Amino acid sequence: MSEFQENCTVVAVEQLADTFYRLTLAAPQIAPASHPGQFVMVACSPGLNPLLRRPFSVHRRCDPDRIQLLFRVVGQGTELLAAKKPGDVLNLIGPLGRGFTVDAADPVCLIGGGIGIAPLLFLAEQLRMTRRACTVLLGSRTAAELYRLTADFIECGCEVEIATDDGSAGYHGLVTDLLPRRLSAMKRCYACGPKPMMATTALLCQAARVPCQVSLEAHMACGLGACLGCTVHGVENGYLHICRQGPVLNAEEVAWNR
């Protein structure tokens, strides 16, 4: 699988909600090679502060040579990215990791929580190209964080249902509460979000005998398999390295209770 180190020009910076941002980058090498579920490592500044790159899922390939990254401002690196302007240049390494497997399963369900929604839009757009029937369940803290993203998924032809922690829109509660009544009609489920959300999704899918793929998140120093820092417990294989064996894994490979 091809990997590139590329200087990418910032095309647009959108503030979708209070701390949610979306970057559009011209990436003529990385974009065509990217698949849903893969990620890039971003140098947030041209200097050594911060020293380490930050991992971000490829949110969308919006043109043959452009990608988008969705992120929440949580620290120094993301603060620097939110302050970028069109014309600025960021150095990226990618696309990295294993993405989602799309097969003949139909219909499918996508379930995302918070910033874990990021890789699911790219997947939804690929599913649209293959004419798969797609239901999307989105959860976040408030309606404001979901407003623009909901519209993007609807534009893909997906049926969308949302849940918010504060009850400001949709179902008042956890997004996983929306899943059980949907599973009987689904052939496959794809999930990304906080670990408790994905653990619950994995258990519900296992009980319903619906195959489930999960995109895992982790702090990474390199993203290339050298530092061995981005590990999770596997059911059979000891530790699984998210950057190489993931970030997308079959849910039954992960030891969710460890």
Secondary structure as the mmCIF struct_conf table of DSSP 4:
data_model
#
loop_
_struct_conf.conf_type_id
_struct_conf.id
_struct_conf.beg_label_comp_id
_struct_conf.beg_label_asym_id
_struct_conf.beg_label_seq_id
_struct_conf.end_label_comp_id
_struct_conf.end_label_asym_id
_struct_conf.end_label_seq_id
STRN STRN1 PHE A 4 GLN A 15
BEND BEND1 ALA A 17 THR A 19
STRN STRN2 PHE A 20 ALA A 26
TURN_TY1_P TURN_TY1_P1 PRO A 28 GLN A 29
HELX_RH_AL_P HELX_RH_AL_P1 ILE A 30 ALA A 33
TURN_TY1_P TURN_TY1_P2 PRO A 36 GLY A 37
STRN STRN3 PHE A 39 ALA A 43
BEND BEND2 CYS A 44 PRO A 50
BEND BEND3 LEU A 52 LEU A 52
STRN STRN4 ARG A 54 SER A 57
STRN STRN5 ARG A 60 ASP A 63
TURN_TY1_P TURN_TY1_P3 PRO A 64 ASP A 65
STRN STRN6 ARG A 66 ARG A 72
BEND BEND4 GLY A 75 GLY A 75
HELX_RH_AL_P HELX_RH_AL_P2 GLN A 76 ALA A 82
TURN_TY1_P TURN_TY1_P4 ALA A 83 ALA A 83
TURN_TY1_P TURN_TY1_P5 PRO A 86 GLY A 87
STRN STRN7 VAL A 89 LEU A 96
BEND BEND5 GLY A 97 GLY A 97
STRN STRN8 ARG A 98 ARG A 98
BEND BEND6 ALA A 104 ALA A 104
BEND BEND7 PRO A 107 PRO A 107
STRN STRN9 VAL A 108 GLY A 113
HELX_RH_3T_P HELX_RH_3T_P1 GLY A 114 ILE A 117
TURN_TY1_P TURN_TY1_P6 ALA A 118 PRO A 119
HELX_RH_AL_P HELX_RH_AL_P3 LEU A 120 MET A 129
TURN_TY1_P TURN_TY1_P7 THR A 130 ARG A 131
STRN STRN10 CYS A 134 SER A 140
BEND BEND8 ARG A 141 THR A 142
HELX_RH_3T_P HELX_RH_3T_P2 ALA A 143 GLU A 145
TURN_TY1_P TURN_TY1_P8 LEU A 146 LEU A 146
HELX_RH_AL_P HELX_RH_AL_P4 TYR A 147 GLU A 155
TURN_TY1_P TURN_TY1_P9 CYS A 156 GLY A 157
STRN STRN11 GLU A 159 THR A 164
TURN_TY1_P TURN_TY1_P10 ASP A 165 ASP A 166
BEND BEND9 SER A 168 GLY A 170
STRN STRN12 TYR A 171 HIS A 172
BEND BEND10 GLY A 173 GLY A 173
HELX_RH_3T_P HELX_RH_3T_P3 VAL A 175 LEU A 178
BEND BEND11 LEU A 179 LEU A 179
HELX_RH_AL_P HELX_RH_AL_P5 PRO A 180 LEU A 183
TURN_TY1_P TURN_TY1_P11 SER A 184 ALA A 185
BEND BEND12 LYS A 187 LYS A 187
STRN STRN13 ARG A 188 CYS A 192
BEND BEND13 GLY A 193 GLY A 193
HELX_RH_AL_P HELX_RH_AL_P6 LYS A 195 ALA A 208
TURN_TY1_P TURN_TY1_P12 ARG A 209 ARG A 209
STRN STRN14 CYS A 212 SER A 215
BEND BEND14 ALA A 221 ALA A 221
BEND BEND15 GLY A 223 CYS A 227
BEND BEND16 CYS A 230 CYS A 230
STRN STRN15 THR A 231 HIS A 233
STRN STRN16 GLY A 234 GLY A 234
BEND BEND17 VAL A 235 GLY A 238
STRN STRN17 TYR A 239 HIS A 241
HELX_RH_AL_P HELX_RH_AL_P7 ILE A 242 GLN A 245
STRN STRN18 PRO A 247 PRO A 247
STRN STRN19 VAL A 248 ASN A 250
HELX_RH_3T_P HELX_RH_3T_P4 ALA A 251 GLU A 253
STRN STRN20 VAL A 254 VAL A 254
TURN_TY1_P TURN_TY1_P13 TRP A 256 ASN A 257
#
